[in-house]
Amino acid sequence: MNNVKIFPKETIQAGQDAAFTCCNGELYPKIVTCSNAPLNTLTARATCQTSEGEPIPCSSRLPPGTVADIKCKYGYSMPKEFVQTRILCQDDGSWSNDVFKCHQICGTIEDGNPYISGVRETNIVQVPWHAAIYELRKGRYTQICGGSIVTPTVIVSAAHCFWDSQEYKAREPDVYSVAVGKTNRDYYHQESGMQIKNITQIDIFPQYYDSDGFYSGDVAVLVLKSPIIFKPYIKPVCFVTALEESEMFIPSNWEGRFASWGLTENGDYSSVLNVLDLQTVDFRTCRNRSNGTFKNFITIDKFCAESQDNSNVCLGDGGGGFVLPTNQTVNGQTQKVYYLRGIASVGVNNGVNCPSIHLTAFTDVQYVIRIFRKYLKVQ
């Protein structure tokens, strides 16, 4: 190689070594580059090219004149307002514009995997927001509850899944793990594209008191250590932060969807994910139809739901999300969009199995909305 002395504004040719002067701990002439850090965001991705239009990797340091084209990642959409989708690395080492933030797409499912009404073994594509909650027991992870993805770093589940009845508080998060993109219940069953996430925080109401409090306020917000990468089979469910007063109360006979790995009628946990069609039962009707101890657990923040066939929510399903569909226009087409409305809380069981037809009480997310609000903004 040929050693050359480089002066400001000169270009190093391929195969040459450049000579610099070190003065007071700095190299002269100074090397001006743009950092790729602003290009790496949760919601957007960049492709880079030289000023001559040649594709180059968006590596850690990029020379002035580099052009970065910004697009939204899968699961996100462009902002409605005008944004610059092409930015330039300037001579002073700064980018000509900030990278815009894309909007999270929620509550949609992909075509190509038909869902059969009732209860059937299904694919996670039909409930892509569903998360499996695992607890470390005797050195192995066991599925204990379900949950719902609401942002890349937030899962919503039930407080009773994490309650320490001896300490009267939530257990430490390091004994739990979350899996998304799974159809098989077994933690150790490898599936293409599944993601395993650690939990850094479990947020429950300070007033929550588990069975002693009749499971009132049975909701938990799980904060993940690293963000979920959205895929066709891993997506967030939609969440309404404010409803009209007339929409606050769940009437009977609304039809929704629920994902289940819970106990089956033969007393075994289902090895693959099932999807149940459930109909809502309003608060007053649910209490009137309930007997004995179960009636006490239908607190003011609950509504009920039941299946119309020989299937229902059971042990292992706690924390799972009950979702309601609404027709909306997405990318110019009308399709069903699913909103989280309930979190599975209490049902009738004998510790071995559940009656084939029974009521399940769900925590109405609109009654516990205040615990969610600070987590719903995509970072």
PEQUI-V807647 format. One record per backbone hydrogen bond with DSSP energy under -1.0 kcal/mol. CO is the residue of the C=O (numbers start at 1). NH is the residue of the N-H. E is the energy in kcal/mol with one decimal. If there is no record, write none. Layout:
# PEQUI-V807647
co,nh,e
CO,NH,E
CO,NH,E
This chain:
# PEQUI-V807647
co,nh,e
2,17,-1.9
4,19,-1.8
7,10,-2.1
13,16,-1.8
17,4,-2.4
19,6,-1.1
21,28,-2.7
23,26,-1.6
26,23,-3.0
28,21,-3.2
34,62,-2.7
36,39,-1.4
37,40,-1.1
39,41,-1.1
43,73,-2.8
45,71,-2.5
47,69,-3.0
48,56,-1.9
49,67,-3.0
50,53,-1.9
54,50,-2.6
57,59,-2.1
60,36,-1.8
62,34,-3.5
63,66,-1.8
66,89,-2.7
67,49,-1.9
68,87,-2.5
69,47,-1.9
71,45,-3.0
73,76,-1.6
75,105,-2.9
77,103,-2.9
85,70,-3.5
87,68,-2.8
88,96,-2.0
89,65,-3.2
90,93,-2.1
94,90,-3.1
103,77,-2.9
107,338,-2.5
120,275,-1.4
123,126,-2.2
124,127,-1.3
127,130,-2.3
128,235,-1.3
129,149,-2.5
131,147,-1.5
132,179,-2.3
133,144,-2.6
133,145,-1.4
134,177,-2.0
135,142,-2.4
137,140,-1.5
140,137,-3.3
142,135,-2.5
145,133,-2.6
147,131,-2.4
148,156,-2.7
149,237,-2.9
151,154,-1.1
152,228,-2.7
153,224,-2.5
154,150,-2.3
154,151,-1.4
155,222,-3.3
156,148,-2.1
157,220,-2.4
158,161,-1.1
159,162,-1.8
162,171,-3.0
164,168,-2.0
164,169,-1.0
169,164,-2.9
172,175,-1.3
173,176,-1.9
175,136,-3.0
177,134,-3.0
178,197,-3.2
179,132,-2.8
180,195,-2.5
183,273,-1.9
186,189,-1.3
191,194,-1.9
195,180,-2.4
197,178,-2.6
198,225,-2.5
201,223,-2.5
203,221,-2.4
205,208,-1.6
209,212,-1.1
210,213,-1.2
210,215,-2.8
211,214,-1.6
213,216,-1.5
217,219,-2.1
220,157,-2.8
221,203,-2.8
222,155,-2.2
223,200,-3.0
223,201,-1.3
231,234,-1.4
234,231,-2.0
236,107,-2.9
238,340,-2.6
244,247,-1.7
245,248,-1.1
254,280,-2.6
256,278,-2.0
257,323,-2.3
258,276,-3.5
260,274,-2.6
262,270,-1.4
264,267,-2.1
268,264,-2.9
271,185,-2.9
273,122,-2.4
274,260,-3.0
276,258,-1.8
278,256,-2.8
279,306,-2.1
280,253,-2.8
281,304,-2.2
282,286,-2.6
283,287,-2.1
284,288,-2.3
285,289,-2.0
293,296,-1.3
294,297,-1.3
295,298,-1.3
297,299,-1.8
299,302,-2.1
301,364,-3.2
303,362,-3.5
304,281,-3.2
305,360,-2.0
306,279,-3.0
309,311,-1.6
314,317,-2.0
315,263,-1.8
317,320,-2.1
318,146,-2.9
320,344,-2.6
322,341,-2.5
322,342,-1.9
323,257,-2.2
324,339,-2.6
326,337,-2.9
328,335,-2.8
330,333,-1.6
333,330,-3.6
335,328,-2.7
337,326,-1.8
338,238,-2.0
339,324,-2.5
341,365,-2.1
342,322,-2.8
343,363,-2.7
344,319,-2.7
346,361,-3.4
353,350,-1.9
360,305,-1.7
361,345,-2.2
361,346,-1.7
362,303,-1.9
363,343,-1.5
364,367,-1.8
368,371,-1.4
369,372,-1.6
369,373,-1.4
372,375,-2.7
373,376,-1.0
